[in-house]
C-alpha cells in the first residue's frame, strides 16, 4: 500500500489529529499512538454504578431453585424476622434504602423480572441525583440507624398467616372407593355434605335443608335425582350406556359425563328425553365444571384433553392438548373472568392455567405427583390441589406467583375427593384410607365480632377423635354401585 495514501487515510479517520509535518524515519511512523476524539468503539460509563449493591442483587437473582424454594416457603415468624433483618443489613451496609419489609408470597413473577432489570450489574447512564446513603438523621437521635432503617422497623407488618397442619375433624368413611375417575364427595351452597359409600349416599347438614336436590350417578349409567329433605327419589334419567363419573349443576340444568365418552345436558324440570348430547372426547369423561357466569362448561377426559363448550353449540369451542395424562382436576377462577385451571394425572403431574377468552396457555408448574382435584378460594387469589401418586398431599397455592402457601399431609392413600364449604374457609378431603378430613385452609376478612349464623357449620364442630358416619342425617340405599354425586347449587 502507498505510504502517502495510508497516511492520508489515517488522518481522515482520526480527524487530522496527526500533523502534516510530523517527522517519520520509518514508513509506519503514521501508526504511532495518537489522541482519538471519537471512533467506533463504545466504552460504557460506569461512574453512576453502585457496585456493591448491584453485585449483591445480581447474586440474589442467580439463586439456585432450592434456595428460591426455601425463600418462598419462609412463611413462619422466624422467616419473616430473617427477611426484615436482611433488609436492615442492606440499608446499613449497602445503602439500599428499603423502607418496607418485602413479602415473598406477594411477589409476582412480573415483579421478579422488573427487579432483575432494574438491578443490573452494569448501568450505562449517569444518575444526576444519586444519594448512596441516607444520613438525614435527627441530631437528637441516639440511634446508629439511618432514616430508611427507622422507617423499615416502623413499617406495618401483616400478621403471619398460620394454616393448621392437622385436620380439625376426622370422620370414618367405610367403603369409600379408591378410584381416580370417581367423584364421591360434594358440599352444596346450602351447607349439605353428601358422600357416596358403597351403595349408599350419606347426607350431613348442620341445619335443616329445604328443597335441596342431590344428583347421583351409578355404574349402570343412570342419573338419579333425589330430594335431600324428603329422602325420596324424584326421577331416574337414562341415556348413558356406561358408568357416570362426573356431574355438574348449572342452575336447573344438570350435565353428566360418562365412560361412554358422551356428555348429556338435561333440565331436571322437563320430562325426559329432552337432552343435549356433546361428543368430543375419545375416552371416559372424568371431570366437569361450569364457569361462574354459567356460560361455559369445561370437561376433562382420559384422552388427556381439556375441552370448553358453550351453551349454544354441540361442538367444543376450545380444545387444549398439553396434558400428558387424564384430566380430572378442573376449576374456574371466581376472581378473573375466563381463567381456567386444570391438573393432569400420574404421567403429567402439572398444574396448567388457561385464558379461555383468547385460547392461550398462561402458566404451568410441575407438582411432583398426580393431581386429583382443584378448587379456588372464594375470598383470595389462591387455590388448593389434592394429590395422589406418590405423595398423597394437599397443597395450597398463591396465584399468579404459584408459590406454595401450605402443604398438608395426613391421608395414607390418594386424596381423590375434595369439596369446599359454603363459607369458603374450610375444605373436606376424602381418600382410599376410608377417612374424611376437614381442614381450615382459606381465610377471609372478618369483622371483629364474628357472626353466629346457623349456616356456619364450623362454629358447631370442634376437634375430636374419629367418629363413625352415624352423624349423617340421612342415608339412601341404592341397588347399584355409586360412581358420582353432586348437590344442587343455590
C-alpha positions as CSV (number, residue, x, y, z in Angstrom):
1,X,0.0,0.0,0.0
2,X,1.2,3.5,-0.8
3,X,2.6,5.2,2.3
4,X,1.2,8.6,1.4
5,X,-2.3,7.1,0.8
6,X,-2.1,5.2,4.1
7,X,-1.1,8.4,5.9
8,X,-4.0,10.4,4.4
9,X,-6.4,7.6,5.3
10,X,-5.4,7.5,8.9
11,X,-5.6,11.3,9.1
12,X,-9.1,11.2,7.8
13,X,-10.1,8.6,10.3
14,X,-8.5,10.4,13.2
15,X,-9.9,13.7,12.2
16,X,-6.5,15.1,11.3
17,X,-5.0,14.5,14.7
18,X,-1.6,13.8,13.2
19,X,0.1,16.9,12.0
20,X,1.3,17.0,8.4
21,X,4.9,17.9,9.3
22,X,5.4,15.1,11.8
23,X,8.9,13.6,11.3
24,X,9.0,9.9,10.4
25,X,12.0,7.7,10.0
26,X,10.0,4.6,9.2
27,X,7.3,4.1,6.7
28,X,5.0,3.0,9.5
29,X,5.5,6.2,11.6
30,X,1.9,7.1,11.0
31,X,0.8,4.2,13.1
32,X,2.3,5.8,16.3
33,X,-0.2,6.4,19.1
34,X,-2.4,9.4,18.6
35,X,-5.2,11.0,20.6
36,X,-8.6,9.8,19.3
37,X,-11.5,12.0,20.0
38,X,-14.2,9.6,18.7
39,X,-14.4,6.3,16.9
40,X,-16.4,3.1,16.5
41,X,-15.6,1.6,19.9
42,X,-18.2,2.1,22.7
43,X,-16.9,2.3,26.3
44,X,-19.8,2.1,28.9
45,X,-20.0,4.7,31.6
46,X,-19.7,3.2,35.0
47,X,-19.5,6.3,37.1
48,X,-23.1,6.0,38.2
49,X,-23.0,2.4,39.2
50,X,-23.1,1.4,42.8
51,X,-21.0,-1.8,42.5
52,X,-21.6,-3.2,46.0
53,X,-25.4,-3.0,45.8
54,X,-25.6,-4.2,42.2
55,X,-23.3,-7.2,42.8
56,X,-25.4,-8.1,45.8
57,X,-28.6,-8.1,43.8
58,X,-27.0,-9.9,40.9
59,X,-26.1,-12.8,43.3
60,X,-29.7,-12.8,44.6
61,X,-31.1,-13.1,41.1
62,X,-28.9,-16.1,40.4
63,X,-30.1,-18.2,43.3
64,X,-30.5,-21.9,42.8
65,X,-34.0,-23.4,42.6
66,X,-33.6,-24.9,46.0
67,X,-32.7,-21.6,47.5
68,X,-35.6,-19.9,45.7
69,X,-37.9,-22.6,47.1
70,X,-36.7,-22.0,50.6
71,X,-37.3,-18.3,50.2
72,X,-40.8,-18.9,49.0
73,X,-41.5,-21.2,52.0
74,X,-40.5,-18.6,54.5
75,X,-44.0,-18.1,55.9
76,X,-43.2,-18.6,59.6
77,X,-42.5,-15.9,62.1
78,X,-38.8,-16.8,62.1
79,X,-38.7,-16.5,58.3
80,X,-40.4,-13.0,58.4
81,X,-37.8,-11.9,61.0
82,X,-35.0,-13.1,58.8
83,X,-36.3,-11.2,55.9
84,X,-36.6,-8.0,58.0
85,X,-33.1,-8.5,59.3
86,X,-31.7,-9.0,55.8
87,X,-33.4,-5.8,54.7
88,X,-32.0,-3.9,57.7
89,X,-28.4,-5.1,56.8
90,X,-28.8,-3.9,53.2
91,X,-29.8,-0.5,54.4
92,X,-26.9,-0.1,56.8
93,X,-24.1,-1.8,54.9
94,X,-25.1,-1.2,51.3
95,X,-27.4,1.8,51.5
96,X,-30.2,0.0,49.7
97,X,-32.9,2.4,51.0
98,X,-35.5,-0.3,51.8
99,X,-38.5,1.2,53.8
100,X,-40.9,-1.8,53.9
101,X,-40.4,-5.5,54.7
102,X,-40.9,-7.5,51.4
103,X,-43.3,-10.3,51.5
104,X,-42.2,-13.3,49.4
105,X,-45.8,-14.5,48.9
106,X,-47.0,-11.3,47.3
107,X,-44.2,-11.1,44.8
108,X,-45.4,-11.7,41.3
109,X,-43.2,-13.2,38.6
110,X,-43.5,-9.9,36.7
111,X,-42.1,-8.1,39.7
112,X,-39.2,-10.5,39.7
113,X,-38.5,-9.7,36.1
114,X,-38.6,-6.0,36.8
115,X,-36.3,-6.5,39.8
116,X,-33.8,-8.2,37.6
117,X,-33.9,-5.5,35.0
118,X,-33.6,-2.5,37.4
119,X,-30.8,-4.1,39.5
120,X,-28.5,-4.9,36.6
121,X,-24.8,-5.1,37.3
122,X,-23.8,-2.6,34.6
123,X,-25.5,0.7,34.1
124,X,-24.9,2.9,31.0
125,X,-26.4,6.1,32.3
126,X,-25.3,8.5,35.0
127,X,-27.9,9.3,37.7
128,X,-27.9,13.0,38.2
129,X,-29.1,12.8,41.8
130,X,-27.7,9.7,43.5
131,X,-27.5,9.5,47.2
132,X,-26.0,6.1,48.1
133,X,-26.5,6.5,51.9
134,X,-29.3,8.4,53.6
135,X,-27.8,10.0,56.6
136,X,-30.5,12.6,57.3
137,X,-30.9,11.6,61.0
138,X,-32.2,13.8,63.7
139,X,-29.4,15.5,65.6
140,X,-31.1,14.4,68.8
141,X,-31.3,10.8,67.9
142,X,-29.0,8.3,69.7
143,X,-29.8,5.5,67.3
144,X,-27.0,4.4,64.9
145,X,-29.6,3.5,62.2
146,X,-30.5,5.6,59.2
147,X,-33.9,7.1,58.5
148,X,-34.6,4.4,56.0
149,X,-34.0,1.7,58.6
150,X,-36.2,3.5,61.1
151,X,-39.0,3.5,58.5
152,X,-38.3,-0.1,57.9
153,X,-38.7,-1.0,61.5
154,X,-41.8,1.1,61.9
155,X,-43.5,-0.2,58.8
156,X,-46.7,-2.2,59.5
157,X,-46.3,-5.9,59.2
158,X,-49.0,-8.2,58.1
159,X,-49.8,-10.8,60.7
160,X,-48.3,-14.1,59.8
161,X,-50.8,-16.4,58.3
162,X,-51.0,-19.8,60.1
163,X,-52.6,-22.8,58.5
164,X,-53.1,-25.7,60.8
165,X,-51.2,-28.8,59.6
166,X,-53.8,-31.1,61.2
167,X,-57.5,-31.5,60.3
168,X,-60.0,-30.2,62.9
169,X,-62.4,-33.1,62.2
170,X,-61.9,-36.6,61.0
171,X,-64.7,-39.0,60.1
172,X,-64.7,-42.6,59.2
173,X,-65.9,-43.3,55.7
174,X,-66.1,-47.1,55.2
175,X,-66.3,-48.3,51.6
176,X,-65.1,-45.0,50.2
177,X,-63.6,-46.2,46.9
178,X,-60.0,-45.6,45.8
179,X,-60.8,-44.9,42.1
180,X,-59.3,-41.9,40.4
181,X,-62.2,-41.5,37.9
182,X,-65.0,-41.2,40.6
183,X,-66.3,-38.1,42.4
184,X,-68.0,-39.2,45.6
185,X,-67.9,-36.1,47.8
186,X,-69.7,-32.8,47.3
187,X,-70.7,-29.8,49.5
188,X,-73.6,-27.7,48.4
189,X,-74.2,-24.0,49.0
190,X,-77.0,-24.9,51.4
191,X,-74.4,-26.5,53.7
192,X,-75.3,-30.0,52.8
193,X,-72.4,-32.5,52.6
194,X,-73.0,-35.7,50.6
195,X,-70.7,-38.7,50.5
196,X,-71.1,-41.9,48.5
197,X,-70.1,-45.0,50.4
198,X,-70.5,-48.3,48.5
199,X,-74.2,-48.5,47.5
200,X,-75.3,-45.7,50.0
201,X,-75.3,-41.9,49.9
202,X,-74.9,-40.2,53.3
203,X,-76.1,-36.6,53.8
204,X,-74.8,-34.4,56.6
205,X,-76.1,-30.9,57.4
206,X,-75.7,-28.6,60.3
207,X,-79.1,-27.0,59.7
208,X,-82.4,-28.1,58.2
209,X,-82.1,-28.4,54.4
210,X,-85.1,-27.2,52.4
211,X,-85.5,-28.0,48.7
212,X,-82.0,-29.4,48.2
213,X,-81.5,-31.8,45.3
214,X,-78.9,-34.4,45.1
215,X,-77.9,-36.0,41.8
216,X,-76.4,-39.5,41.9
217,X,-74.7,-41.3,39.0
218,X,-74.4,-45.1,39.0
219,X,-72.2,-47.7,37.4
220,X,-75.1,-48.7,35.1
221,X,-75.3,-45.3,33.5
222,X,-78.4,-43.9,35.4
223,X,-78.6,-40.4,36.8
224,X,-81.0,-40.3,39.8
225,X,-82.4,-37.0,41.3
226,X,-83.2,-37.2,45.0
227,X,-85.0,-34.8,47.3
228,X,-82.5,-34.4,50.2
229,X,-85.0,-33.1,52.7
230,X,-87.7,-35.6,52.0
231,X,-85.4,-38.5,51.4
232,X,-87.2,-39.7,48.2
233,X,-86.1,-40.3,44.6
234,X,-87.7,-37.8,42.2
235,X,-86.6,-39.2,38.9
236,X,-84.1,-41.6,37.2
237,X,-82.6,-40.4,33.9
238,X,-81.3,-42.7,31.3
239,X,-79.1,-42.0,28.3
240,X,-75.7,-43.3,29.2
241,X,-74.5,-46.8,28.3
242,X,-71.7,-46.9,30.9
243,X,-70.9,-45.6,34.3
244,X,-71.4,-41.9,35.1
245,X,-68.3,-40.5,36.6
246,X,-68.9,-36.7,36.5
247,X,-71.8,-34.4,37.3
248,X,-72.1,-30.6,37.3
249,X,-75.1,-28.4,38.1
250,X,-75.9,-25.2,36.2
251,X,-79.0,-23.8,37.8
252,X,-81.8,-26.2,36.9
253,X,-79.7,-27.9,34.3
254,X,-77.6,-31.0,35.0
255,X,-74.6,-32.1,32.9
256,X,-73.3,-35.7,33.2
257,X,-70.2,-37.3,31.8
258,X,-69.7,-41.0,31.3
259,X,-67.3,-43.7,30.3
260,X,-69.3,-43.9,27.0
261,X,-67.4,-40.6,26.1
262,X,-70.7,-38.6,25.9
263,X,-71.8,-35.5,27.9
264,X,-75.5,-35.1,28.4
265,X,-77.2,-31.8,29.4
266,X,-80.7,-32.0,30.8
267,X,-83.2,-29.7,32.5
268,X,-84.5,-31.5,35.6
269,X,-87.8,-29.6,35.3
270,X,-88.7,-31.1,32.0
271,X,-89.5,-34.8,31.5
272,X,-87.0,-36.9,29.6
273,X,-85.8,-37.5,27.0
274,X,-85.1,-33.8,26.3
275,X,-81.3,-33.5,26.3
276,X,-78.2,-32.2,24.5
277,X,-75.5,-34.6,23.5
278,X,-72.0,-33.3,23.5
279,X,-69.4,-35.6,21.8
280,X,-65.8,-34.6,21.7
281,X,-63.8,-36.9,24.0
282,X,-62.4,-40.2,22.8
283,X,-62.2,-41.8,26.2
284,X,-64.0,-41.6,29.5
285,X,-65.2,-38.1,30.7
286,X,-63.8,-37.8,34.3
287,X,-64.2,-34.0,35.0
288,X,-66.9,-31.4,34.5
289,X,-67.2,-27.8,35.8
290,X,-69.4,-24.9,34.8
291,X,-67.9,-21.4,34.7
292,X,-69.1,-18.9,37.4
293,X,-71.0,-16.9,34.7
294,X,-72.9,-20.1,33.7
295,X,-71.9,-19.7,30.1
296,X,-69.1,-22.3,29.5
297,X,-68.6,-25.9,30.5
298,X,-65.1,-27.3,30.9
299,X,-64.7,-31.1,30.5
300,X,-61.7,-33.3,31.1
301,X,-61.2,-36.8,29.8
302,X,-59.0,-39.8,30.0
303,X,-57.8,-38.9,26.5
304,X,-55.7,-36.1,28.0
305,X,-57.9,-33.5,26.5
306,X,-59.5,-30.4,28.1
307,X,-62.5,-29.1,26.2
308,X,-64.6,-26.0,26.6
309,X,-68.2,-25.9,25.5
310,X,-70.7,-23.1,25.3
311,X,-74.5,-23.3,25.8
312,X,-75.4,-23.0,22.1
313,X,-73.0,-25.3,20.2
314,X,-72.8,-29.1,20.1
315,X,-69.0,-28.9,19.3
316,X,-66.3,-27.7,21.7
317,X,-65.3,-24.1,21.2
318,X,-61.8,-24.7,22.5
319,X,-59.5,-27.7,22.9
320,X,-56.3,-28.0,24.9
321,X,-54.0,-30.9,24.5
322,X,-50.9,-30.0,26.6
323,X,-51.6,-32.5,29.4
324,X,-49.9,-35.9,29.2
325,X,-52.4,-37.8,31.3
326,X,-56.1,-37.9,32.3
327,X,-57.6,-34.5,33.2
328,X,-59.9,-34.9,36.1
329,X,-59.0,-31.7,38.2
330,X,-60.7,-28.7,36.7
331,X,-61.6,-25.3,38.4
332,X,-62.7,-21.9,37.1
333,X,-61.4,-18.9,38.9
334,X,-64.1,-16.8,40.6
335,X,-61.7,-13.7,40.5
336,X,-60.6,-13.5,36.9
337,X,-63.1,-13.9,34.1
338,X,-62.2,-16.8,31.7
339,X,-59.3,-18.1,33.8
340,X,-59.4,-21.9,33.9
341,X,-57.1,-24.2,35.9
342,X,-56.5,-27.9,35.2
343,X,-54.4,-30.7,36.6
344,X,-53.0,-33.9,35.0
345,X,-52.7,-37.5,36.2
346,X,-49.6,-39.5,37.1
347,X,-47.8,-39.2,33.8
348,X,-48.3,-35.4,33.7
349,X,-48.4,-34.1,37.3
350,X,-48.7,-30.5,36.1
351,X,-51.0,-27.6,37.0
352,X,-51.9,-25.6,33.9
353,X,-53.7,-22.3,33.6
354,X,-55.6,-21.2,30.5
355,X,-57.2,-17.9,29.3
356,X,-60.4,-19.2,27.7
357,X,-61.1,-15.7,26.3
358,X,-58.1,-15.9,24.0
359,X,-57.4,-19.6,24.0
360,X,-53.9,-19.1,25.2
361,X,-51.9,-21.1,27.8
362,X,-50.8,-18.9,30.6
363,X,-48.7,-20.8,33.2
364,X,-47.8,-24.3,34.3
365,X,-45.9,-25.9,37.2
366,X,-44.9,-29.5,37.9
367,X,-46.4,-30.6,41.3
368,X,-44.4,-33.8,41.5
369,X,-47.4,-36.0,41.9
370,X,-50.8,-37.0,40.4
371,X,-53.3,-34.0,40.5
372,X,-56.7,-35.3,41.6
373,X,-58.7,-32.2,42.4
374,X,-58.6,-28.4,42.2
375,X,-60.6,-25.7,44.0
376,X,-60.3,-21.9,44.1
377,X,-60.7,-19.8,47.2
378,X,-63.7,-17.5,47.2
379,X,-62.0,-14.7,49.0
380,X,-58.4,-14.7,47.9
381,X,-56.5,-15.4,44.7
382,X,-55.5,-18.9,45.9
383,X,-56.3,-22.4,45.1
384,X,-55.9,-25.8,46.7
385,X,-54.9,-29.0,45.0
386,X,-55.1,-32.6,46.2
387,X,-52.6,-35.2,45.0
388,X,-52.2,-39.0,44.6
389,X,-49.2,-41.0,43.5
390,X,-46.9,-40.6,45.1
391,X,-47.1,-38.0,47.8
392,X,-50.8,-38.1,48.8
393,X,-50.7,-34.5,50.0
394,X,-52.8,-31.3,49.9
395,X,-51.2,-28.1,48.6
396,X,-52.3,-24.5,48.8
397,X,-51.0,-22.2,46.0
398,X,-51.0,-18.5,45.6
399,X,-51.8,-17.3,42.1
400,X,-50.2,-16.0,39.9
401,X,-46.9,-16.4,41.6
402,X,-47.6,-20.2,42.1
403,X,-45.8,-20.2,45.5
404,X,-46.8,-22.9,47.9
405,X,-48.6,-21.4,50.9
406,X,-49.1,-24.6,52.8
407,X,-48.5,-28.4,52.5
408,X,-50.9,-30.6,54.4
409,X,-50.4,-34.3,54.9
410,X,-52.4,-37.0,56.8
411,X,-54.0,-39.2,54.3
412,X,-52.2,-42.5,53.7
413,X,-53.9,-43.1,50.3
414,X,-54.5,-40.9,47.3
415,X,-56.5,-37.8,48.1
416,X,-59.2,-38.4,45.4
417,X,-62.1,-36.3,46.7
418,X,-62.3,-32.6,47.6
419,X,-65.2,-30.2,48.4
420,X,-65.2,-26.6,49.7
421,X,-67.5,-25.4,52.4
422,X,-70.2,-22.8,51.6
423,X,-68.4,-20.0,53.5
424,X,-65.2,-20.7,51.5
425,X,-63.0,-21.2,54.5
426,X,-62.7,-25.0,55.0
427,X,-62.4,-28.0,52.8
428,X,-63.1,-31.6,53.2
429,X,-61.0,-34.3,51.6
430,X,-61.5,-38.0,51.1
431,X,-59.1,-40.8,50.3
432,X,-58.9,-44.5,49.9
433,X,-57.9,-44.8,53.5
434,X,-61.7,-44.5,54.2
435,X,-61.5,-41.2,56.1
436,X,-62.9,-37.7,55.6
437,X,-60.7,-34.9,56.9
438,X,-61.8,-31.3,57.4
439,X,-59.2,-28.6,57.1
440,X,-59.2,-24.8,57.8
441,X,-57.3,-23.7,54.7
442,X,-58.7,-20.4,53.3
443,X,-59.3,-17.2,55.2
444,X,-61.4,-14.1,54.6
445,X,-61.7,-10.6,56.1
446,X,-63.9,-10.8,59.1
447,X,-65.4,-8.3,61.5
448,X,-64.0,-8.0,65.0
449,X,-67.1,-9.8,66.3
450,X,-67.8,-13.0,64.3
451,X,-71.4,-13.6,63.3
452,X,-73.2,-16.5,64.8
453,X,-75.1,-17.7,61.8
454,X,-76.7,-21.1,61.8
455,X,-75.3,-21.6,58.4
456,X,-71.8,-21.5,59.8
457,X,-71.1,-25.2,60.2
458,X,-67.7,-24.7,61.9
459,X,-69.0,-22.8,65.0
460,X,-70.5,-26.2,66.0
461,X,-67.7,-28.5,65.1
462,X,-64.7,-29.0,67.4
463,X,-61.6,-31.1,67.0
464,X,-62.3,-34.6,68.3
465,X,-61.5,-38.2,67.8
466,X,-62.5,-40.1,64.7
467,X,-66.3,-40.6,64.5
468,X,-68.5,-43.1,62.7
469,X,-70.8,-41.9,59.9
470,X,-73.9,-42.3,62.0
471,X,-73.6,-38.5,62.4
472,X,-75.1,-38.2,58.9
473,X,-78.7,-37.2,58.9
474,X,-80.0,-39.4,56.1
475,X,-78.8,-42.4,54.2
476,X,-80.3,-43.6,50.9
477,X,-79.7,-47.1,49.7
478,X,-79.3,-48.0,46.0
479,X,-79.3,-51.3,44.2
480,X,-76.2,-50.4,42.2
481,X,-72.8,-49.0,42.9
482,X,-72.5,-45.2,43.3
483,X,-69.9,-43.6,41.0
484,X,-70.6,-39.9,41.3
485,X,-72.9,-37.5,43.2
486,X,-73.5,-33.7,43.2
487,X,-75.6,-31.4,45.3
488,X,-77.6,-28.7,43.5
489,X,-76.0,-25.2,43.7
490,X,-78.2,-22.4,45.1
